Amino acid sequence: MSQSEPNPFKRLMRWTLISLGIHAVLIAITSIGYVLGLGKDPAPAEPAKVEAKPPGVAAPAPVAKPAADAQAAEGLPPVPKAKDADAAFFGKPETDAKKLQDGPDSRPDLDALK
């Protein structure tokens, strides 16, 4: 090892300090939002609405609406049925057992080359 080469320990310490510096900068940058948020007061929560009811009167049970009625009530259109993209692109799938057993690689034109 010549005198001009730095000591491996010095190189290791230099890169360690560079890494620590980069990490310190990243932590400082990412914590800016937290530091700025400390000065703001959190928004007050809305008080719960309490209805005054005469004693002895039970609250009516909520009525569950079907999903279709809920959509119709809000004016939303019904969800369209999903289309089978594979069937549209490839056509009807093969159901013949013999053809499925032969597989897609059985071609008579290639068998003639054997």
Phi and psi restraints in degrees (range 20) as a CNS / XPLOR table:
assign (resid 1 and name C) (resid 2 and name N)
       (resid 2 and name CA) (resid 2 and name C) 1.0 -86.9 20.0 2
assign (resid 2 and name N) (resid 2 and name CA)
       (resid 2 and name C) (resid 3 and name N) 1.0 170.0 20.0 2
assign (resid 2 and name C) (resid 3 and name N)
       (resid 3 and name CA) (resid 3 and name C) 1.0 -72.1 20.0 2
assign (resid 3 and name N) (resid 3 and name CA)
       (resid 3 and name C) (resid 4 and name N) 1.0 -23.7 20.0 2
assign (resid 3 and name C) (resid 4 and name N)
       (resid 4 and name CA) (resid 4 and name C) 1.0 -78.2 20.0 2
assign (resid 4 and name N) (resid 4 and name CA)
       (resid 4 and name C) (resid 5 and name N) 1.0 -23.2 20.0 2
assign (resid 4 and name C) (resid 5 and name N)
       (resid 5 and name CA) (resid 5 and name C) 1.0 -76.6 20.0 2
assign (resid 5 and name N) (resid 5 and name CA)
       (resid 5 and name C) (resid 6 and name N) 1.0 137.0 20.0 2
assign (resid 5 and name C) (resid 6 and name N)
       (resid 6 and name CA) (resid 6 and name C) 1.0 -73.4 20.0 2
assign (resid 6 and name N) (resid 6 and name CA)
       (resid 6 and name C) (resid 7 and name N) 1.0 156.1 20.0 2
assign (resid 6 and name C) (resid 7 and name N)
       (resid 7 and name CA) (resid 7 and name C) 1.0 -64.1 20.0 2
assign (resid 7 and name N) (resid 7 and name CA)
       (resid 7 and name C) (resid 8 and name N) 1.0 136.7 20.0 2
assign (resid 7 and name C) (resid 8 and name N)
       (resid 8 and name CA) (resid 8 and name C) 1.0 -57.5 20.0 2
assign (resid 8 and name N) (resid 8 and name CA)
       (resid 8 and name C) (resid 9 and name N) 1.0 -33.9 20.0 2
assign (resid 8 and name C) (resid 9 and name N)
       (resid 9 and name CA) (resid 9 and name C) 1.0 -66.1 20.0 2
assign (resid 9 and name N) (resid 9 and name CA)
       (resid 9 and name C) (resid 10 and name N) 1.0 -37.5 20.0 2
assign (resid 9 and name C) (resid 10 and name N)
       (resid 10 and name CA) (resid 10 and name C) 1.0 -66.9 20.0 2
assign (resid 10 and name N) (resid 10 and name CA)
       (resid 10 and name C) (resid 11 and name N) 1.0 -40.4 20.0 2
assign (resid 10 and name C) (resid 11 and name N)
       (resid 11 and name CA) (resid 11 and name C) 1.0 -62.9 20.0 2
assign (resid 11 and name N) (resid 11 and name CA)
       (resid 11 and name C) (resid 12 and name N) 1.0 -42.5 20.0 2
assign (resid 11 and name C) (resid 12 and name N)
       (resid 12 and name CA) (resid 12 and name C) 1.0 -62.7 20.0 2
assign (resid 12 and name N) (resid 12 and name CA)
       (resid 12 and name C) (resid 13 and name N) 1.0 -43.4 20.0 2
assign (resid 12 and name C) (resid 13 and name N)
       (resid 13 and name CA) (resid 13 and name C) 1.0 -66.6 20.0 2
assign (resid 13 and name N) (resid 13 and name CA)
       (resid 13 and name C) (resid 14 and name N) 1.0 -38.0 20.0 2
assign (resid 13 and name C) (resid 14 and name N)
       (resid 14 and name CA) (resid 14 and name C) 1.0 -62.9 20.0 2
assign (resid 14 and name N) (resid 14 and name CA)
       (resid 14 and name C) (resid 15 and name N) 1.0 -47.4 20.0 2
assign (resid 14 and name C) (resid 15 and name N)
       (resid 15 and name CA) (resid 15 and name C) 1.0 -68.9 20.0 2
assign (resid 15 and name N) (resid 15 and name CA)
       (resid 15 and name C) (resid 16 and name N) 1.0 -31.7 20.0 2
assign (resid 15 and name C) (resid 16 and name N)
       (resid 16 and name CA) (resid 16 and name C) 1.0 -65.2 20.0 2
assign (resid 16 and name N) (resid 16 and name CA)
       (resid 16 and name C) (resid 17 and name N) 1.0 -43.5 20.0 2
assign (resid 16 and name C) (resid 17 and name N)
       (resid 17 and name CA) (resid 17 and name C) 1.0 -66.7 20.0 2
assign (resid 17 and name N) (resid 17 and name CA)
       (resid 17 and name C) (resid 18 and name N) 1.0 -38.0 20.0 2
assign (resid 17 and name C) (resid 18 and name N)
       (resid 18 and name CA) (resid 18 and name C) 1.0 -62.5 20.0 2
assign (resid 18 and name N) (resid 18 and name CA)
       (resid 18 and name C) (resid 19 and name N) 1.0 -43.5 20.0 2
assign (resid 18 and name C) (resid 19 and name N)
       (resid 19 and name CA) (resid 19 and name C) 1.0 -63.6 20.0 2
assign (resid 19 and name N) (resid 19 and name CA)
       (resid 19 and name C) (resid 20 and name N) 1.0 -44.1 20.0 2
assign (resid 19 and name C) (resid 20 and name N)
       (resid 20 and name CA) (resid 20 and name C) 1.0 -63.1 20.0 2
assign (resid 20 and name N) (resid 20 and name CA)
       (resid 20 and name C) (resid 21 and name N) 1.0 -37.6 20.0 2
assign (resid 20 and name C) (resid 21 and name N)
       (resid 21 and name CA) (resid 21 and name C) 1.0 -64.5 20.0 2
assign (resid 21 and name N) (resid 21 and name CA)
       (resid 21 and name C) (resid 22 and name N) 1.0 -43.4 20.0 2
assign (resid 21 and name C) (resid 22 and name N)
       (resid 22 and name CA) (resid 22 and name C) 1.0 -62.5 20.0 2
assign (resid 22 and name N) (resid 22 and name CA)
       (resid 22 and name C) (resid 23 and name N) 1.0 -44.0 20.0 2
assign (resid 22 and name C) (resid 23 and name N)
       (resid 23 and name CA) (resid 23 and name C) 1.0 -63.9 20.0 2
assign (resid 23 and name N) (resid 23 and name CA)
       (resid 23 and name C) (resid 24 and name N) 1.0 -39.5 20.0 2
assign (resid 23 and name C) (resid 24 and name N)
       (resid 24 and name CA) (resid 24 and name C) 1.0 -63.2 20.0 2
assign (resid 24 and name N) (resid 24 and name CA)
       (resid 24 and name C) (resid 25 and name N) 1.0 -40.4 20.0 2
assign (resid 24 and name C) (resid 25 and name N)
       (resid 25 and name CA) (resid 25 and name C) 1.0 -65.3 20.0 2
assign (resid 25 and name N) (resid 25 and name CA)
       (resid 25 and name C) (resid 26 and name N) 1.0 -43.4 20.0 2
assign (resid 25 and name C) (resid 26 and name N)
       (resid 26 and name CA) (resid 26 and name C) 1.0 -63.9 20.0 2
assign (resid 26 and name N) (resid 26 and name CA)
       (resid 26 and name C) (resid 27 and name N) 1.0 -40.7 20.0 2
assign (resid 26 and name C) (resid 27 and name N)
       (resid 27 and name CA) (resid 27 and name C) 1.0 -64.9 20.0 2
assign (resid 27 and name N) (resid 27 and name CA)
       (resid 27 and name C) (resid 28 and name N) 1.0 -40.8 20.0 2
assign (resid 27 and name C) (resid 28 and name N)
       (resid 28 and name CA) (resid 28 and name C) 1.0 -64.6 20.0 2
assign (resid 28 and name N) (resid 28 and name CA)
       (resid 28 and name C) (resid 29 and name N) 1.0 -40.9 20.0 2
assign (resid 28 and name C) (resid 29 and name N)
       (resid 29 and name CA) (resid 29 and name C) 1.0 -67.6 20.0 2
assign (resid 29 and name N) (resid 29 and name CA)
       (resid 29 and name C) (resid 30 and name N) 1.0 -44.1 20.0 2
assign (resid 29 and name C) (resid 30 and name N)
       (resid 30 and name CA) (resid 30 and name C) 1.0 -74.1 20.0 2
assign (resid 30 and name N) (resid 30 and name CA)
       (resid 30 and name C) (resid 31 and name N) 1.0 -17.5 20.0 2
assign (resid 30 and name C) (resid 31 and name N)
       (resid 31 and name CA) (resid 31 and name C) 1.0 -93.0 20.0 2
assign (resid 31 and name N) (resid 31 and name CA)
       (resid 31 and name C) (resid 32 and name N) 1.0 1.3 20.0 2
assign (resid 31 and name C) (resid 32 and name N)
       (resid 32 and name CA) (resid 32 and name C) 1.0 -60.9 20.0 2
assign (resid 32 and name N) (resid 32 and name CA)
       (resid 32 and name C) (resid 33 and name N) 1.0 -43.1 20.0 2
assign (resid 32 and name C) (resid 33 and name N)
       (resid 33 and name CA) (resid 33 and name C) 1.0 -61.9 20.0 2
assign (resid 33 and name N) (resid 33 and name CA)
       (resid 33 and name C) (resid 34 and name N) 1.0 -38.4 20.0 2
assign (resid 33 and name C) (resid 34 and name N)
       (resid 34 and name CA) (resid 34 and name C) 1.0 -66.4 20.0 2
assign (resid 34 and name N) (resid 34 and name CA)
       (resid 34 and name C) (resid 35 and name N) 1.0 -43.5 20.0 2
assign (resid 34 and name C) (resid 35 and name N)
       (resid 35 and name CA) (resid 35 and name C) 1.0 -65.8 20.0 2
assign (resid 35 and name N) (resid 35 and name CA)
       (resid 35 and name C) (resid 36 and name N) 1.0 -41.4 20.0 2
assign (resid 35 and name C) (resid 36 and name N)
       (resid 36 and name CA) (resid 36 and name C) 1.0 -68.1 20.0 2
assign (resid 36 and name N) (resid 36 and name CA)
       (resid 36 and name C) (resid 37 and name N) 1.0 -30.6 20.0 2
assign (resid 36 and name C) (resid 37 and name N)
       (resid 37 and name CA) (resid 37 and name C) 1.0 -75.6 20.0 2
assign (resid 37 and name N) (resid 37 and name CA)
       (resid 37 and name C) (resid 38 and name N) 1.0 -14.6 20.0 2
assign (resid 37 and name C) (resid 38 and name N)
       (resid 38 and name CA) (resid 38 and name C) 1.0 -68.0 20.0 2
assign (resid 38 and name N) (resid 38 and name CA)
       (resid 38 and name C) (resid 39 and name N) 1.0 -29.4 20.0 2
assign (resid 38 and name C) (resid 39 and name N)
       (resid 39 and name CA) (resid 39 and name C) 1.0 -78.6 20.0 2
assign (resid 39 and name N) (resid 39 and name CA)
       (resid 39 and name C) (resid 40 and name N) 1.0 -16.0 20.0 2
assign (resid 39 and name C) (resid 40 and name N)
       (resid 40 and name CA) (resid 40 and name C) 1.0 -90.6 20.0 2
assign (resid 40 and name N) (resid 40 and name CA)
       (resid 40 and name C) (resid 41 and name N) 1.0 141.5 20.0 2
assign (resid 40 and name C) (resid 41 and name N)
       (resid 41 and name CA) (resid 41 and name C) 1.0 -81.8 20.0 2
assign (resid 41 and name N) (resid 41 and name CA)
       (resid 41 and name C) (resid 42 and name N) 1.0 142.2 20.0 2
assign (resid 41 and name C) (resid 42 and name N)
       (resid 42 and name CA) (resid 42 and name C) 1.0 -67.3 20.0 2
assign (resid 42 and name N) (resid 42 and name CA)
       (resid 42 and name C) (resid 43 and name N) 1.0 149.5 20.0 2
assign (resid 42 and name C) (resid 43 and name N)
       (resid 43 and name CA) (resid 43 and name C) 1.0 -66.2 20.0 2
assign (resid 43 and name N) (resid 43 and name CA)
       (resid 43 and name C) (resid 44 and name N) 1.0 135.5 20.0 2
assign (resid 43 and name C) (resid 44 and name N)
       (resid 44 and name CA) (resid 44 and name C) 1.0 -68.1 20.0 2
assign (resid 44 and name N) (resid 44 and name CA)
       (resid 44 and name C) (resid 45 and name N) 1.0 144.0 20.0 2
assign (resid 44 and name C) (resid 45 and name N)
       (resid 45 and name CA) (resid 45 and name C) 1.0 -75.7 20.0 2
assign (resid 45 and name N) (resid 45 and name CA)
       (resid 45 and name C) (resid 46 and name N) 1.0 146.6 20.0 2
assign (resid 45 and name C) (resid 46 and name N)
       (resid 46 and name CA) (resid 46 and name C) 1.0 -71.0 20.0 2
assign (resid 46 and name N) (resid 46 and name CA)
       (resid 46 and name C) (resid 47 and name N) 1.0 133.9 20.0 2
assign (resid 46 and name C) (resid 47 and name N)
       (resid 47 and name CA) (resid 47 and name C) 1.0 -69.7 20.0 2
assign (resid 47 and name N) (resid 47 and name CA)
       (resid 47 and name C) (resid 48 and name N) 1.0 145.2 20.0 2
assign (resid 47 and name C) (resid 48 and name N)
       (resid 48 and name CA) (resid 48 and name C) 1.0 -72.1 20.0 2
assign (resid 48 and name N) (resid 48 and name CA)
       (resid 48 and name C) (resid 49 and name N) 1.0 138.6 20.0 2
assign (resid 48 and name C) (resid 49 and name N)
       (resid 49 and name CA) (resid 49 and name C) 1.0 -82.1 20.0 2
assign (resid 49 and name N) (resid 49 and name CA)
       (resid 49 and name C) (resid 50 and name N) 1.0 127.6 20.0 2
assign (resid 49 and name C) (resid 50 and name N)
       (resid 50 and name CA) (resid 50 and name C) 1.0 -116.9 20.0 2
assign (resid 50 and name N) (resid 50 and name CA)
       (resid 50 and name C) (resid 51 and name N) 1.0 126.0 20.0 2
assign (resid 50 and name C) (resid 51 and name N)
       (resid 51 and name CA) (resid 51 and name C) 1.0 -92.2 20.0 2
assign (resid 51 and name N) (resid 51 and name CA)
       (resid 51 and name C) (resid 52 and name N) 1.0 135.2 20.0 2
assign (resid 51 and name C) (resid 52 and name N)
       (resid 52 and name CA) (resid 52 and name C) 1.0 -83.4 20.0 2
assign (resid 52 and name N) (resid 52 and name CA)
       (resid 52 and name C) (resid 53 and name N) 1.0 124.6 20.0 2
assign (resid 52 and name C) (resid 53 and name N)
       (resid 53 and name CA) (resid 53 and name C) 1.0 -123.1 20.0 2
assign (resid 53 and name N) (resid 53 and name CA)
       (resid 53 and name C) (resid 54 and name N) 1.0 145.8 20.0 2
assign (resid 53 and name C) (resid 54 and name N)
       (resid 54 and name CA) (resid 54 and name C) 1.0 -65.8 20.0 2
assign (resid 54 and name N) (resid 54 and name CA)
       (resid 54 and name C) (resid 55 and name N) 1.0 148.6 20.0 2
assign (resid 54 and name C) (resid 55 and name N)
       (resid 55 and name CA) (resid 55 and name C) 1.0 -63.7 20.0 2
assign (resid 55 and name N) (resid 55 and name CA)
       (resid 55 and name C) (resid 56 and name N) 1.0 143.2 20.0 2
assign (resid 55 and name C) (resid 56 and name N)
       (resid 56 and name CA) (resid 56 and name C) 1.0 88.3 20.0 2
assign (resid 56 and name N) (resid 56 and name CA)
       (resid 56 and name C) (resid 57 and name N) 1.0 -3.6 20.0 2
assign (resid 56 and name C) (resid 57 and name N)
       (resid 57 and name CA) (resid 57 and name C) 1.0 -102.4 20.0 2
assign (resid 57 and name N) (resid 57 and name CA)
       (resid 57 and name C) (resid 58 and name N) 1.0 121.4 20.0 2
assign (resid 57 and name C) (resid 58 and name N)
       (resid 58 and name CA) (resid 58 and name C) 1.0 -84.0 20.0 2
assign (resid 58 and name N) (resid 58 and name CA)
       (resid 58 and name C) (resid 59 and name N) 1.0 148.7 20.0 2
assign (resid 58 and name C) (resid 59 and name N)
       (resid 59 and name CA) (resid 59 and name C) 1.0 -75.5 20.0 2
assign (resid 59 and name N) (resid 59 and name CA)
       (resid 59 and name C) (resid 60 and name N) 1.0 139.7 20.0 2
assign (resid 59 and name C) (resid 60 and name N)
       (resid 60 and name CA) (resid 60 and name C) 1.0 -68.0 20.0 2
assign (resid 60 and name N) (resid 60 and name CA)
       (resid 60 and name C) (resid 61 and name N) 1.0 145.4 20.0 2
assign (resid 60 and name C) (resid 61 and name N)
       (resid 61 and name CA) (resid 61 and name C) 1.0 -71.6 20.0 2
assign (resid 61 and name N) (resid 61 and name CA)
       (resid 61 and name C) (resid 62 and name N) 1.0 139.3 20.0 2
assign (resid 61 and name C) (resid 62 and name N)
       (resid 62 and name CA) (resid 62 and name C) 1.0 -67.5 20.0 2
assign (resid 62 and name N) (resid 62 and name CA)
       (resid 62 and name C) (resid 63 and name N) 1.0 141.6 20.0 2
assign (resid 62 and name C) (resid 63 and name N)
       (resid 63 and name CA) (resid 63 and name C) 1.0 -93.6 20.0 2
assign (resid 63 and name N) (resid 63 and name CA)
       (resid 63 and name C) (resid 64 and name N) 1.0 125.7 20.0 2
assign (resid 63 and name C) (resid 64 and name N)
       (resid 64 and name CA) (resid 64 and name C) 1.0 -82.0 20.0 2
assign (resid 64 and name N) (resid 64 and name CA)
       (resid 64 and name C) (resid 65 and name N) 1.0 128.3 20.0 2
assign (resid 64 and name C) (resid 65 and name N)
       (resid 65 and name CA) (resid 65 and name C) 1.0 -96.7 20.0 2
assign (resid 65 and name N) (resid 65 and name CA)
       (resid 65 and name C) (resid 66 and name N) 1.0 142.8 20.0 2
assign (resid 65 and name C) (resid 66 and name N)
       (resid 66 and name CA) (resid 66 and name C) 1.0 -64.4 20.0 2
assign (resid 66 and name N) (resid 66 and name CA)
       (resid 66 and name C) (resid 67 and name N) 1.0 158.6 20.0 2
assign (resid 66 and name C) (resid 67 and name N)
       (resid 67 and name CA) (resid 67 and name C) 1.0 -62.1 20.0 2
assign (resid 67 and name N) (resid 67 and name CA)
       (resid 67 and name C) (resid 68 and name N) 1.0 -37.2 20.0 2
assign (resid 67 and name C) (resid 68 and name N)
       (resid 68 and name CA) (resid 68 and name C) 1.0 -65.5 20.0 2
assign (resid 68 and name N) (resid 68 and name CA)
       (resid 68 and name C) (resid 69 and name N) 1.0 -40.5 20.0 2
assign (resid 68 and name C) (resid 69 and name N)
       (resid 69 and name CA) (resid 69 and name C) 1.0 -66.8 20.0 2
assign (resid 69 and name N) (resid 69 and name CA)
       (resid 69 and name C) (resid 70 and name N) 1.0 -36.9 20.0 2
assign (resid 69 and name C) (resid 70 and name N)
       (resid 70 and name CA) (resid 70 and name C) 1.0 -65.2 20.0 2
assign (resid 70 and name N) (resid 70 and name CA)
       (resid 70 and name C) (resid 71 and name N) 1.0 -40.6 20.0 2
assign (resid 70 and name C) (resid 71 and name N)
       (resid 71 and name CA) (resid 71 and name C) 1.0 -69.0 20.0 2
assign (resid 71 and name N) (resid 71 and name CA)
       (resid 71 and name C) (resid 72 and name N) 1.0 -40.6 20.0 2
assign (resid 71 and name C) (resid 72 and name N)
       (resid 72 and name CA) (resid 72 and name C) 1.0 -66.2 20.0 2
assign (resid 72 and name N) (resid 72 and name CA)
       (resid 72 and name C) (resid 73 and name N) 1.0 -34.9 20.0 2
assign (resid 72 and name C) (resid 73 and name N)
       (resid 73 and name CA) (resid 73 and name C) 1.0 -68.0 20.0 2
assign (resid 73 and name N) (resid 73 and name CA)
       (resid 73 and name C) (resid 74 and name N) 1.0 -33.2 20.0 2
assign (resid 73 and name C) (resid 74 and name N)
       (resid 74 and name CA) (resid 74 and name C) 1.0 -91.5 20.0 2
assign (resid 74 and name N) (resid 74 and name CA)
       (resid 74 and name C) (resid 75 and name N) 1.0 -2.4 20.0 2
assign (resid 74 and name C) (resid 75 and name N)
       (resid 75 and name CA) (resid 75 and name C) 1.0 78.7 20.0 2
assign (resid 75 and name N) (resid 75 and name CA)
       (resid 75 and name C) (resid 76 and name N) 1.0 21.6 20.0 2
assign (resid 75 and name C) (resid 76 and name N)
       (resid 76 and name CA) (resid 76 and name C) 1.0 -88.6 20.0 2
assign (resid 76 and name N) (resid 76 and name CA)
       (resid 76 and name C) (resid 77 and name N) 1.0 142.9 20.0 2
assign (resid 76 and name C) (resid 77 and name N)
       (resid 77 and name CA) (resid 77 and name C) 1.0 -73.7 20.0 2
assign (resid 77 and name N) (resid 77 and name CA)
       (resid 77 and name C) (resid 78 and name N) 1.0 157.1 20.0 2
assign (resid 77 and name C) (resid 78 and name N)
       (resid 78 and name CA) (resid 78 and name C) 1.0 -68.8 20.0 2
assign (resid 78 and name N) (resid 78 and name CA)
       (resid 78 and name C) (resid 79 and name N) 1.0 153.6 20.0 2
assign (resid 78 and name C) (resid 79 and name N)
       (resid 79 and name CA) (resid 79 and name C) 1.0 -73.7 20.0 2
assign (resid 79 and name N) (resid 79 and name CA)
       (resid 79 and name C) (resid 80 and name N) 1.0 128.3 20.0 2
assign (resid 79 and name C) (resid 80 and name N)
       (resid 80 and name CA) (resid 80 and name C) 1.0 -69.8 20.0 2
assign (resid 80 and name N) (resid 80 and name CA)
       (resid 80 and name C) (resid 81 and name N) 1.0 151.5 20.0 2
assign (resid 80 and name C) (resid 81 and name N)
       (resid 81 and name CA) (resid 81 and name C) 1.0 -71.6 20.0 2
assign (resid 81 and name N) (resid 81 and name CA)
       (resid 81 and name C) (resid 82 and name N) 1.0 139.7 20.0 2
assign (resid 81 and name C) (resid 82 and name N)
       (resid 82 and name CA) (resid 82 and name C) 1.0 -68.2 20.0 2
assign (resid 82 and name N) (resid 82 and name CA)
       (resid 82 and name C) (resid 83 and name N) 1.0 140.7 20.0 2
assign (resid 82 and name C) (resid 83 and name N)
       (resid 83 and name CA) (resid 83 and name C) 1.0 -94.8 20.0 2
assign (resid 83 and name N) (resid 83 and name CA)
       (resid 83 and name C) (resid 84 and name N) 1.0 145.9 20.0 2
assign (resid 83 and name C) (resid 84 and name N)
       (resid 84 and name CA) (resid 84 and name C) 1.0 -86.9 20.0 2
assign (resid 84 and name N) (resid 84 and name CA)
       (resid 84 and name C) (resid 85 and name N) 1.0 102.3 20.0 2
assign (resid 84 and name C) (resid 85 and name N)
       (resid 85 and name CA) (resid 85 and name C) 1.0 -67.6 20.0 2
assign (resid 85 and name N) (resid 85 and name CA)
       (resid 85 and name C) (resid 86 and name N) 1.0 -33.8 20.0 2
assign (resid 85 and name C) (resid 86 and name N)
       (resid 86 and name CA) (resid 86 and name C) 1.0 -65.3 20.0 2
assign (resid 86 and name N) (resid 86 and name CA)
       (resid 86 and name C) (resid 87 and name N) 1.0 -43.8 20.0 2
assign (resid 86 and name C) (resid 87 and name N)
       (resid 87 and name CA) (resid 87 and name C) 1.0 -65.9 20.0 2
assign (resid 87 and name N) (resid 87 and name CA)
       (resid 87 and name C) (resid 88 and name N) 1.0 -35.0 20.0 2
assign (resid 87 and name C) (resid 88 and name N)
       (resid 88 and name CA) (resid 88 and name C) 1.0 -68.7 20.0 2
assign (resid 88 and name N) (resid 88 and name CA)
       (resid 88 and name C) (resid 89 and name N) 1.0 -35.0 20.0 2
assign (resid 88 and name C) (resid 89 and name N)
       (resid 89 and name CA) (resid 89 and name C) 1.0 -85.1 20.0 2
assign (resid 89 and name N) (resid 89 and name CA)
       (resid 89 and name C) (resid 90 and name N) 1.0 -46.4 20.0 2
assign (resid 89 and name C) (resid 90 and name N)
       (resid 90 and name CA) (resid 90 and name C) 1.0 -94.8 20.0 2
assign (resid 90 and name N) (resid 90 and name CA)
       (resid 90 and name C) (resid 91 and name N) 1.0 -14.3 20.0 2
assign (resid 90 and name C) (resid 91 and name N)
       (resid 91 and name CA) (resid 91 and name C) 1.0 87.1 20.0 2
assign (resid 91 and name N) (resid 91 and name CA)
       (resid 91 and name C) (resid 92 and name N) 1.0 -166.9 20.0 2
assign (resid 91 and name C) (resid 92 and name N)
       (resid 92 and name CA) (resid 92 and name C) 1.0 -68.8 20.0 2
assign (resid 92 and name N) (resid 92 and name CA)
       (resid 92 and name C) (resid 93 and name N) 1.0 134.0 20.0 2
assign (resid 92 and name C) (resid 93 and name N)
       (resid 93 and name CA) (resid 93 and name C) 1.0 -70.4 20.0 2
assign (resid 93 and name N) (resid 93 and name CA)
       (resid 93 and name C) (resid 94 and name N) 1.0 153.6 20.0 2
assign (resid 93 and name C) (resid 94 and name N)
       (resid 94 and name CA) (resid 94 and name C) 1.0 -73.2 20.0 2
assign (resid 94 and name N) (resid 94 and name CA)
       (resid 94 and name C) (resid 95 and name N) 1.0 135.6 20.0 2
assign (resid 94 and name C) (resid 95 and name N)
       (resid 95 and name CA) (resid 95 and name C) 1.0 -119.9 20.0 2
assign (resid 95 and name N) (resid 95 and name CA)
       (resid 95 and name C) (resid 96 and name N) 1.0 -9.4 20.0 2
assign (resid 95 and name C) (resid 96 and name N)
       (resid 96 and name CA) (resid 96 and name C) 1.0 -70.8 20.0 2
assign (resid 96 and name N) (resid 96 and name CA)
       (resid 96 and name C) (resid 97 and name N) 1.0 124.3 20.0 2
assign (resid 96 and name C) (resid 97 and name N)
       (resid 97 and name CA) (resid 97 and name C) 1.0 -64.3 20.0 2
assign (resid 97 and name N) (resid 97 and name CA)
       (resid 97 and name C) (resid 98 and name N) 1.0 -38.2 20.0 2
assign (resid 97 and name C) (resid 98 and name N)
       (resid 98 and name CA) (resid 98 and name C) 1.0 -65.9 20.0 2
assign (resid 98 and name N) (resid 98 and name CA)
       (resid 98 and name C) (resid 99 and name N) 1.0 -43.3 20.0 2
assign (resid 98 and name C) (resid 99 and name N)
       (resid 99 and name CA) (resid 99 and name C) 1.0 -67.7 20.0 2
assign (resid 99 and name N) (resid 99 and name CA)
       (resid 99 and name C) (resid 100 and name N) 1.0 -35.5 20.0 2
assign (resid 99 and name C) (resid 100 and name N)
       (resid 100 and name CA) (resid 100 and name C) 1.0 -69.1 20.0 2
assign (resid 100 and name N) (resid 100 and name CA)
       (resid 100 and name C) (resid 101 and name N) 1.0 -34.7 20.0 2
assign (resid 100 and name C) (resid 101 and name N)
       (resid 101 and name CA) (resid 101 and name C) 1.0 -70.3 20.0 2
assign (resid 101 and name N) (resid 101 and name CA)
       (resid 101 and name C) (resid 102 and name N) 1.0 -37.1 20.0 2
assign (resid 101 and name C) (resid 102 and name N)
       (resid 102 and name CA) (resid 102 and name C) 1.0 -65.9 20.0 2
assign (resid 102 and name N) (resid 102 and name CA)
       (resid 102 and name C) (resid 103 and name N) 1.0 -34.9 20.0 2
assign (resid 102 and name C) (resid 103 and name N)
       (resid 103 and name CA) (resid 103 and name C) 1.0 87.2 20.0 2
assign (resid 103 and name N) (resid 103 and name CA)
       (resid 103 and name C) (resid 104 and name N) 1.0 171.8 20.0 2
assign (resid 103 and name C) (resid 104 and name N)
       (resid 104 and name CA) (resid 104 and name C) 1.0 -75.8 20.0 2
assign (resid 104 and name N) (resid 104 and name CA)
       (resid 104 and name C) (resid 105 and name N) 1.0 -12.9 20.0 2
assign (resid 104 and name C) (resid 105 and name N)
       (resid 105 and name CA) (resid 105 and name C) 1.0 -91.2 20.0 2
assign (resid 105 and name N) (resid 105 and name CA)
       (resid 105 and name C) (resid 106 and name N) 1.0 -2.4 20.0 2
assign (resid 105 and name C) (resid 106 and name N)
       (resid 106 and name CA) (resid 106 and name C) 1.0 -84.1 20.0 2
assign (resid 106 and name N) (resid 106 and name CA)
       (resid 106 and name C) (resid 107 and name N) 1.0 105.9 20.0 2
assign (resid 106 and name C) (resid 107 and name N)
       (resid 107 and name CA) (resid 107 and name C) 1.0 -126.5 20.0 2
assign (resid 107 and name N) (resid 107 and name CA)
       (resid 107 and name C) (resid 108 and name N) 1.0 127.3 20.0 2
assign (resid 107 and name C) (resid 108 and name N)
       (resid 108 and name CA) (resid 108 and name C) 1.0 -63.3 20.0 2
assign (resid 108 and name N) (resid 108 and name CA)
       (resid 108 and name C) (resid 109 and name N) 1.0 -30.9 20.0 2
assign (resid 108 and name C) (resid 109 and name N)
       (resid 109 and name CA) (resid 109 and name C) 1.0 -67.8 20.0 2
assign (resid 109 and name N) (resid 109 and name CA)
       (resid 109 and name C) (resid 110 and name N) 1.0 -29.8 20.0 2
assign (resid 109 and name C) (resid 110 and name N)
       (resid 110 and name CA) (resid 110 and name C) 1.0 -80.8 20.0 2
assign (resid 110 and name N) (resid 110 and name CA)
       (resid 110 and name C) (resid 111 and name N) 1.0 -30.3 20.0 2
assign (resid 110 and name C) (resid 111 and name N)
       (resid 111 and name CA) (resid 111 and name C) 1.0 -64.8 20.0 2
assign (resid 111 and name N) (resid 111 and name CA)
       (resid 111 and name C) (resid 112 and name N) 1.0 -29.9 20.0 2
assign (resid 111 and name C) (resid 112 and name N)
       (resid 112 and name CA) (resid 112 and name C) 1.0 -68.5 20.0 2
assign (resid 112 and name N) (resid 112 and name CA)
       (resid 112 and name C) (resid 113 and name N) 1.0 -22.2 20.0 2
assign (resid 112 and name C) (resid 113 and name N)
       (resid 113 and name CA) (resid 113 and name C) 1.0 -79.7 20.0 2
assign (resid 113 and name N) (resid 113 and name CA)
       (resid 113 and name C) (resid 114 and name N) 1.0 -13.7 20.0 2
